[in-house]
Amino acid sequence: MSHSSEYPLVSIVVPTRNRSGWLGDCLTTLVSQDYPAERYEIVVVDDGSTDDTRKVVTEMTARTRSPSVRYLCHSGGVNAARNRGIAASSGSIVGFIDDDELAPSQLLGVAVKLLTDNPSAVAVGGEYRSRLEGKRPRFACTNCAENYKSIRAPRETRSAIVDDLPGGCVFLRRQAFEKYGLFAESLSGPGDDSEWFRRTREGDGTLLQSPELWIWHRMTERDFLPGSLVKKHVLGTANLVAARQLMGWESGVGDEVMQALRFLGHGLRRRCVVGSVRGLGQSALAVRWIQVTHGKRWENQRSSVLRSVMSALAASRLKKPARLVQPPLQEEKR
């Protein structure tokens, strides 16, 4: 593209809540893209922050004439914030970036090229690359400390059609929202964006994930504190169940239990709090899902199921340590 007018207009929507410190860093990387500044805009949607988020965005707006940086205040959860950003923006391509991320300078250019080269794709997504800031917590194994917030593309060297995309590194054609609708505002938490991607797939939409498109996902020792882990992986299961119900999800209970055992076994063998809490979270998800899908029959079989889980877990402790394989797209936002 020789002239800037030939570049499609891109709108970047950044939902945020009480992360003003990290938000400022995120915006600094977004206004420094290797893409014509007059051909993209940044829309920050504040989901009820009580810190100085507004001030951070206002100061960035004053310093940056182009690209434009706008602040919107809207409450109702992450998906409601995304929808508010869609309505307030004007780009033919809409991207979503989380406030705890840092964008490499080529992010927009790569996203636009992928959509241009793949006209059948409704959306393109990339990878989360974990960036640990500060020392590694002693109670997390090396693998978890280095990859806790990572999501990798299924192929290392080329794009692939996938069933889901990471909601904090994704770019979509605006016309997709006209065809498939907006994000479900009844969801806000783990699984909130997956419902939209499933709805799109069922409507014959193509989702593309590429290792060329990636973003830094920041984390600190605070992310590994037991309270933070429990909030994310155990307390967040209710939202996952709600998302699954809305999607009409069908999954075998055995898969849920086995995933829980893999995480729990990893935590016990490696003395890794991350694996242990994720195992507890997966167990809680399995229990909630069984309750929803099996109703009264679950109440009659609960004791038997729990005994089977504990027996399998005890047996797993006798096996040699195995490398934990993180399932795709288990990373969730806020």
C-alpha positions as CSV (number, residue, x, y, z in Angstrom):
1,M,0.0,0.0,0.0
2,S,1.7,3.2,-1.2
3,H,-0.7,5.8,0.2
4,S,-2.1,5.8,3.8
5,S,-5.6,6.2,2.4
6,E,-5.2,2.7,1.0
7,Y,-4.9,1.2,4.5
8,P,-8.2,0.1,6.1
9,L,-9.3,2.0,9.1
10,V,-8.7,0.0,12.3
11,S,-10.4,0.6,15.6
12,I,-8.7,-0.9,18.7
13,V,-11.0,-1.4,21.7
14,V,-9.5,-1.7,25.1
15,P,-11.9,-2.7,27.9
16,T,-10.4,-1.8,31.3
17,R,-11.1,-1.7,35.0
18,N,-8.9,-0.5,37.8
19,R,-5.6,-1.1,36.1
20,S,-4.5,2.4,35.4
21,G,-0.8,1.7,35.8
22,W,-0.7,-1.1,33.3
23,L,-3.2,0.6,31.0
24,G,-0.8,3.5,30.5
25,D,1.9,1.1,29.4
26,C,-0.5,-0.7,27.1
27,L,-1.6,2.6,25.4
28,T,2.0,3.7,24.9
29,T,2.6,0.6,22.8
30,L,-0.6,1.0,20.9
31,V,0.1,4.6,19.8
32,S,3.5,3.5,18.6
33,Q,2.4,1.1,15.9
34,D,4.1,0.7,12.5
35,Y,0.9,1.6,10.8
36,P,-0.3,5.0,9.5
37,A,-1.4,6.9,12.6
38,E,-4.3,8.5,10.8
39,R,-5.7,5.1,9.8
40,Y,-6.4,3.8,13.3
41,E,-8.1,4.8,16.5
42,I,-8.0,3.6,20.1
43,V,-11.2,3.5,22.2
44,V,-10.7,2.8,25.9
45,V,-13.9,1.6,27.6
46,D,-13.8,2.0,31.4
47,D,-16.0,-0.6,33.1
48,G,-16.5,1.3,36.3
49,S,-12.9,1.9,37.5
50,T,-12.4,3.6,40.9
51,D,-8.7,4.5,40.3
52,D,-7.2,7.2,38.0
53,T,-8.0,5.4,34.7
54,R,-9.8,8.5,33.3
55,K,-6.7,10.7,34.0
56,V,-4.3,8.2,32.4
57,V,-6.4,8.2,29.2
58,T,-7.0,11.9,29.2
59,E,-3.2,12.6,29.5
60,M,-2.5,10.2,26.6
61,T,-5.2,11.9,24.5
62,A,-3.5,15.3,25.2
63,R,-0.1,14.0,24.2
64,T,-1.2,12.1,21.1
65,R,-3.0,13.8,18.2
66,S,-2.8,10.8,16.0
67,P,-3.9,8.1,16.4
68,S,-6.9,9.4,18.3
69,V,-7.3,8.0,21.8
70,R,-10.8,8.3,23.3
71,Y,-12.2,7.5,26.7
72,L,-15.7,6.0,27.3
73,C,-17.3,5.1,30.7
74,H,-19.6,2.2,30.6
75,S,-20.6,-0.4,33.2
76,G,-22.0,-3.9,32.8
77,G,-19.0,-6.2,32.4
78,V,-16.4,-7.0,29.8
79,N,-18.8,-8.0,26.9
80,A,-20.9,-4.9,27.5
81,A,-17.7,-2.8,27.3
82,R,-16.7,-4.5,24.1
83,N,-20.1,-3.8,22.6
84,R,-19.9,-0.1,23.7
85,G,-16.5,0.1,21.9
86,I,-17.9,-1.4,18.8
87,A,-20.7,1.1,18.7
88,A,-18.5,4.1,19.3
89,S,-15.8,3.2,16.8
90,S,-15.8,3.5,13.0
91,G,-13.1,1.2,11.6
92,S,-13.9,-1.5,9.1
93,I,-11.6,-3.7,11.3
94,V,-12.2,-3.9,15.0
95,G,-9.4,-5.2,17.3
96,F,-9.6,-6.1,21.0
97,I,-6.6,-5.7,23.3
98,D,-6.6,-6.2,27.1
99,D,-5.2,-3.6,29.5
100,D,-2.5,-6.0,30.9
101,E,-0.9,-6.5,27.5
102,L,1.9,-4.8,25.6
103,A,1.7,-4.7,21.8
104,P,4.7,-5.1,19.5
105,S,5.0,-2.4,16.9
106,Q,4.0,-4.6,14.0
107,L,0.8,-5.9,15.6
108,L,-1.7,-3.8,13.5
109,G,0.2,-4.3,10.2
110,V,0.3,-8.1,10.7
111,A,-3.4,-8.3,11.6
112,V,-4.5,-6.2,8.6
113,K,-2.3,-8.3,6.2
114,L,-3.7,-11.6,7.5
115,L,-7.3,-10.3,7.0
116,T,-6.4,-9.0,3.5
117,D,-4.7,-12.2,2.5
118,N,-7.5,-14.4,3.9
119,P,-10.8,-12.8,2.7
120,S,-12.9,-15.7,3.9
121,A,-11.7,-15.2,7.5
122,V,-14.2,-13.4,9.8
123,A,-11.6,-12.9,12.4
124,V,-7.8,-13.4,13.0
125,G,-6.3,-14.0,16.4
126,G,-2.8,-14.6,17.6
127,E,-0.7,-15.7,20.6
128,Y,-0.3,-14.6,24.2
129,R,3.3,-14.7,25.1
130,S,3.8,-14.5,28.9
131,R,6.0,-11.8,30.3
132,L,7.0,-12.3,33.9
133,E,8.0,-9.0,35.5
134,G,9.9,-9.5,38.7
135,K,11.3,-12.6,40.3
136,R,9.7,-16.0,39.8
137,P,7.5,-17.1,42.8
138,R,9.0,-20.0,44.7
139,F,5.7,-21.9,44.8
140,A,5.3,-22.1,41.0
141,C,7.3,-24.5,38.8
142,T,9.4,-23.1,36.0
143,N,7.0,-24.2,33.3
144,C,4.0,-22.5,35.0
145,A,5.9,-19.4,35.9
146,E,7.1,-18.9,32.3
147,N,3.9,-19.9,30.5
148,Y,1.0,-19.3,32.9
149,K,-0.7,-16.7,30.7
150,S,0.5,-18.1,27.3
151,I,-1.7,-19.3,24.5
152,R,0.0,-20.7,21.4
153,A,-1.2,-21.0,17.9
154,P,-1.7,-24.7,16.8
155,R,1.0,-24.4,14.1
156,E,4.4,-22.9,14.7
157,T,5.0,-21.5,11.3
158,R,1.7,-20.8,9.6
159,S,-1.9,-19.9,10.1
160,A,-4.6,-22.5,11.0
161,I,-8.4,-22.5,11.1
162,V,-9.5,-22.9,14.7
163,D,-12.6,-23.1,16.9
164,D,-11.7,-20.3,19.3
165,L,-9.5,-17.3,19.6
166,P,-7.9,-15.4,22.5
167,G,-10.1,-12.4,23.2
168,G,-7.2,-10.1,24.0
169,C,-5.4,-10.5,20.7
170,V,-8.0,-10.6,18.0
171,F,-9.1,-8.5,15.0
172,L,-12.5,-8.9,13.4
173,R,-14.3,-7.5,10.4
174,R,-17.0,-5.0,11.4
175,Q,-19.5,-6.7,9.1
176,A,-19.2,-9.8,11.2
177,F,-21.1,-8.1,14.0
178,E,-23.9,-7.2,11.6
179,K,-24.2,-10.9,10.5
180,Y,-23.6,-12.7,13.8
181,G,-24.6,-10.2,16.4
182,L,-22.7,-8.6,19.2
183,F,-21.1,-10.2,22.3
184,A,-23.5,-11.7,24.9
185,E,-23.7,-9.1,27.7
186,S,-25.0,-11.6,30.1
187,L,-21.5,-13.0,30.2
188,S,-18.5,-11.3,31.8
189,G,-15.5,-13.4,32.8
190,P,-14.0,-16.7,31.7
191,G,-15.7,-17.9,28.4
192,D,-17.4,-14.6,27.6
193,D,-15.8,-14.2,24.2
194,S,-15.9,-17.9,23.3
195,E,-19.6,-17.8,23.0
196,W,-19.4,-15.3,20.2
197,F,-16.8,-17.4,18.4
198,R,-18.9,-20.5,18.6
199,R,-21.9,-18.6,17.3
200,T,-19.8,-17.4,14.4
201,R,-18.6,-20.9,13.6
202,E,-22.1,-22.2,13.6
203,G,-23.0,-19.5,11.1
204,D,-20.2,-20.7,8.8
205,G,-17.7,-18.1,9.9
206,T,-14.0,-18.9,9.6
207,L,-11.6,-18.1,12.5
208,L,-7.9,-18.0,11.7
209,Q,-5.1,-18.1,14.2
210,S,-1.5,-17.2,13.3
211,P,1.8,-17.3,15.2
212,E,2.8,-14.1,13.3
213,L,0.3,-12.2,15.4
214,W,1.2,-12.0,19.0
215,I,1.1,-9.9,22.1
216,W,2.9,-9.7,25.5
217,H,0.7,-10.8,28.3
218,R,2.1,-9.3,31.5
219,M,2.2,-11.1,34.9
220,T,3.8,-10.4,38.2
221,E,4.3,-12.4,41.4
222,R,0.9,-11.2,42.5
223,D,-0.8,-13.3,39.8
224,F,0.6,-16.4,41.5
225,L,-0.7,-15.7,45.0
226,P,-3.2,-18.3,46.1
227,G,-6.0,-15.7,46.4
228,S,-5.5,-14.6,42.9
229,L,-5.4,-18.1,41.5
230,V,-8.5,-19.2,43.4
231,K,-10.4,-16.1,42.2
232,K,-9.5,-16.8,38.6
233,H,-9.7,-20.6,38.3
234,V,-12.2,-21.7,41.0
235,L,-14.6,-18.7,41.5
236,G,-14.7,-18.1,37.8
237,T,-16.2,-21.5,37.0
238,A,-19.7,-20.2,37.4
239,N,-19.3,-17.9,34.4
240,L,-17.8,-20.7,32.3
241,V,-20.8,-22.9,33.0
242,A,-23.1,-20.0,32.0
243,A,-21.2,-19.6,28.8
244,R,-21.4,-23.3,28.0
245,Q,-25.1,-23.3,28.6
246,L,-25.6,-20.3,26.3
247,M,-23.5,-22.1,23.7
248,G,-25.3,-25.4,24.0
249,W,-22.0,-27.0,24.9
250,E,-21.8,-30.8,24.9
251,S,-18.8,-32.4,26.6
252,G,-18.0,-35.6,28.3
253,V,-17.7,-35.6,32.1
254,G,-14.7,-37.9,31.7
255,D,-12.7,-35.3,29.8
256,E,-13.3,-32.8,32.6
257,V,-12.2,-35.2,35.3
258,M,-9.1,-36.2,33.4
259,Q,-8.1,-32.6,32.9
260,A,-8.5,-32.0,36.6
261,L,-6.4,-35.0,37.4
262,R,-3.6,-33.8,35.1
263,F,-3.4,-30.4,36.8
264,L,-3.7,-31.9,40.3
265,G,-1.0,-34.5,39.6
266,H,1.3,-31.9,38.2
267,G,0.8,-29.7,41.3
268,L,1.5,-32.6,43.7
269,R,4.5,-33.9,41.9
270,R,6.1,-30.5,41.2
271,R,4.9,-28.9,44.4
272,C,3.4,-26.3,42.2
273,V,0.6,-24.2,43.6
274,V,-0.5,-23.1,40.1
275,G,-1.1,-26.7,39.0
276,S,-2.9,-27.5,42.2
277,V,-5.3,-24.6,42.1
278,R,-6.0,-25.1,38.4
279,G,-6.8,-28.7,39.2
280,L,-9.2,-27.6,41.9
281,G,-10.7,-25.2,39.5
282,Q,-11.1,-27.8,36.8
283,S,-12.7,-30.1,39.5
284,A,-15.1,-27.4,40.5
285,L,-16.0,-26.8,36.8
286,A,-16.6,-30.6,36.4
287,V,-18.9,-30.7,39.5
288,R,-20.8,-27.6,38.4
289,W,-21.2,-28.9,34.9
290,I,-22.4,-32.3,36.1
291,Q,-24.9,-30.6,38.3
292,V,-26.3,-28.6,35.4
293,T,-26.4,-31.4,32.9
294,H,-27.3,-34.4,35.1
295,G,-29.5,-32.8,37.8
296,K,-30.9,-35.2,40.4
297,R,-29.0,-38.1,39.0
298,W,-25.8,-36.3,39.9
299,E,-26.9,-36.0,43.6
300,N,-27.3,-39.8,43.7
301,Q,-23.9,-40.5,42.0
302,R,-21.8,-37.7,43.6
303,S,-20.1,-39.9,46.3
304,S,-19.2,-42.6,43.8
305,V,-17.7,-40.0,41.4
306,L,-15.7,-38.3,44.1
307,R,-14.3,-41.6,45.3
308,S,-13.2,-42.5,41.7
309,V,-11.5,-39.1,41.4
310,M,-9.6,-39.5,44.6
311,S,-8.5,-43.1,43.7
312,A,-7.3,-41.9,40.3
313,L,-5.4,-39.0,41.9
314,A,-3.7,-41.3,44.4
315,A,-2.6,-43.6,41.6
316,S,-1.3,-40.6,39.6
317,R,1.1,-39.8,42.4
318,L,2.9,-43.1,41.9
319,K,3.7,-42.3,38.3
320,K,6.8,-40.5,37.0
321,P,6.6,-36.8,36.6
322,A,5.2,-35.7,33.2
323,R,5.4,-32.4,31.5
324,L,2.2,-30.4,32.0
325,V,0.5,-29.8,28.7
326,Q,-1.7,-26.7,28.9
327,P,-5.0,-27.2,26.9
328,P,-5.6,-24.6,24.2
329,L,-7.4,-21.4,25.1
330,Q,-7.6,-22.2,28.8
331,E,-6.3,-18.7,29.6
332,E,-9.1,-16.4,30.5
333,K,-9.4,-12.7,31.1
334,R,-10.1,-10.9,34.2
